[in-house]
Amino acid sequence: MTRLLIIGPPGAGKGTQAARICERLNVPAISTGDIFRANIKEQTELGKEAQRYTDAGNLVPDSVTNSMVRDRLAQDDVNNGFLLDGYPRTVAQVEELDSILEANGTHLDVVLLLTADNDELVKRLLGRAQDQGRTDDTEDVIRHRLDVYDQQTAPVVGVYEKRGIVTEVDGLGDIDQVTERIMAALAS
């Protein structure tokens, strides 16, 4: 069984690598963004609640996010493992995830931390913004997102480092090379 969390700064390749890891390990990817979109599309009660926040331009509160993750982790396809992407983002969410997993009789096996130099990430994200015509992704905005990530995520990584389950992998380089580094790290 493999129950893992992938975490890393914006632009480190989490989404790309998550899809590849899930395919190789034959486990579902659980992305909070995907969960939000699915619940909103299906007009579930949680989806309607989340949409009220997003339509107003606000962040979806932890209570709603936690409930959606709890529901998703109760589905049968996660019995043989899963990969979490985008949750937990705060220490409070770590505690909630612990509670969810404990209730299911499981725990996280590994936290995969994709690392990358901020200047390289800025270059990568500016290139992606240009390719996708995203004029809102300026260097200042990207650097702010990286600062927010550092402030909010460092404590989350710290919790898991104390548990001894963090595996760091350099997220920069050719996509296939990064995937091979990840798979080698997970195998060891």
C-alpha positions in Angstrom: 0.0 0.0 0.0 1.2 3.5 -0.8 -0.4 6.5 0.8 1.5 9.6 0.0 1.3 13.3 -0.1 3.1 15.4 -2.8 4.1 18.9 -1.7 6.2 21.6 -3.2 6.2 25.2 -4.4 4.1 26.5 -7.3 5.7 25.5 -10.6 7.7 22.5 -9.1 5.8 20.1 -11.3 3.5 18.5 -8.6 0.6 18.0 -11.0 2.7 16.5 -13.8 4.5 14.2 -11.4 1.4 13.3 -9.5 -0.2 11.9 -12.6 2.9 9.9 -13.5 3.3 8.5 -9.9 -0.3 7.5 -9.8 0.0 5.7 -13.1 3.1 3.8 -12.0 1.8 2.9 -8.5 -1.8 2.3 -9.7 -3.3 4.6 -7.0 -5.8 7.4 -7.4 -4.7 11.1 -7.3 -6.7 13.1 -4.8 -6.4 16.8 -5.7 -8.4 19.3 -3.7 -8.8 21.4 -6.8 -10.3 18.4 -8.6 -12.5 17.6 -5.6 -13.8 21.2 -5.5 -14.6 21.1 -9.2 -16.3 17.7 -9.1 -18.5 18.7 -6.1 -19.4 22.1 -7.7 -20.2 20.4 -11.0 -22.3 17.7 -9.3 -24.0 20.4 -7.2 -23.5 18.4 -4.0 -24.3 20.2 -0.7 -20.5 20.7 -0.1 -20.1 21.8 -3.7 -22.8 24.4 -3.4 -21.2 25.7 -0.2 -17.8 25.8 -1.8 -19.2 27.7 -4.8 -20.7 30.4 -2.5 -17.1 31.1 -1.3 -15.4 30.9 -4.7 -18.1 33.0 -6.5 -17.4 35.7 -3.9 -13.7 35.5 -4.6 -13.0 34.0 -1.1 -11.0 30.9 -0.1 -13.0 27.8 0.7 -12.8 27.4 4.5 -11.0 24.4 6.1 -14.3 23.0 7.4 -15.6 22.6 3.8 -12.3 21.4 2.4 -11.9 18.9 5.3 -15.4 17.5 4.7 -14.7 17.0 1.0 -11.4 15.3 1.7 -13.0 13.1 4.3 -15.7 12.1 1.8 -13.1 11.4 -0.9 -10.9 9.3 1.4 -13.9 7.1 2.3 -14.3 5.9 -1.2 -13.3 2.3 -2.1 -10.7 3.2 -4.7 -8.3 4.5 -2.0 -8.2 1.1 -0.2 -4.9 0.2 -1.9 -3.3 3.7 -1.6 -3.6 7.2 -2.8 -1.7 10.3 -3.6 -2.8 13.6 -2.0 -2.0 16.8 -3.9 -2.9 20.2 -2.5 -4.0 19.0 1.0 -3.0 19.5 3.8 -1.8 23.1 3.4 -1.8 24.1 7.0 -0.9 22.5 10.3 -4.6 22.5 11.3 -5.3 20.5 8.1 -2.5 18.1 9.0 -4.3 17.4 12.3 -7.6 16.9 10.5 -6.0 14.5 7.9 -4.5 12.6 10.8 -8.0 12.2 12.3 -9.5 11.2 9.0 -6.8 8.6 8.3 -6.9 7.3 11.9 -10.7 6.8 11.6 -9.9 4.8 8.4 -7.2 2.8 10.2 -4.4 4.2 8.0 -1.7 6.8 8.0 0.5 8.5 5.4 3.5 6.4 4.3 5.5 9.2 2.7 5.5 12.9 2.1 7.2 13.6 -1.2 8.7 17.1 -1.1 9.6 18.5 -4.6 12.2 21.2 -4.2 13.4 23.8 -6.6 15.3 27.1 -6.7 12.9 30.0 -6.5 14.6 31.9 -9.4 14.2 28.8 -11.6 10.6 28.5 -10.5 9.9 32.2 -11.4 11.5 31.6 -14.8 9.4 28.4 -15.4 6.2 30.1 -14.2 6.7 33.2 -16.3 7.3 31.0 -19.3 4.1 29.0 -18.6 2.2 32.3 -18.1 3.4 33.5 -21.5 2.5 30.2 -23.2 -1.0 30.2 -21.7 -1.6 33.9 -22.1 -1.9 34.5 -18.4 -1.2 38.2 -18.0 -1.9 38.1 -14.3 1.2 35.9 -13.6 3.8 38.6 -13.3 7.1 38.2 -11.6 5.8 40.1 -8.5 2.7 37.9 -8.3 4.7 34.7 -8.7 7.3 35.7 -6.0 4.4 36.5 -3.7 2.9 33.1 -4.3 6.3 31.5 -3.5 6.5 33.6 -0.3 3.0 32.5 0.8 3.9 28.9 0.0 7.1 29.2 2.1 5.2 30.7 5.1 2.3 28.3 5.1 3.9 25.1 4.0 7.2 25.1 5.9 5.3 24.3 9.2 3.4 21.4 7.4 6.7 20.0 6.1 8.1 20.4 9.6 5.4 18.3 11.2 6.1 15.4 8.7 9.9 15.8 9.1 9.5 15.2 12.8 7.7 12.0 11.9 10.6 11.0 9.6 8.4 10.5 6.5 9.6 13.3 4.3 11.5 12.4 1.1 13.0 15.3 -0.8 13.5 15.2 -4.6 14.8 17.9 -6.8 11.9 19.0 -9.0 13.9 20.7 -11.7 15.1 19.2 -14.9 13.7 17.0 -17.6 10.2 15.6 -16.7 11.3 12.0 -17.2 14.4 12.5 -15.1 12.4 14.0 -12.3 10.0 11.0 -12.5 12.9 8.6 -12.3 14.4 10.4 -9.3 11.0 10.3 -7.6 10.5 6.6 -8.3 14.0 5.8 -7.0 13.4 7.8 -3.9 10.1 6.0 -3.2 11.7 2.6 -3.7 14.4 3.3 -1.2 
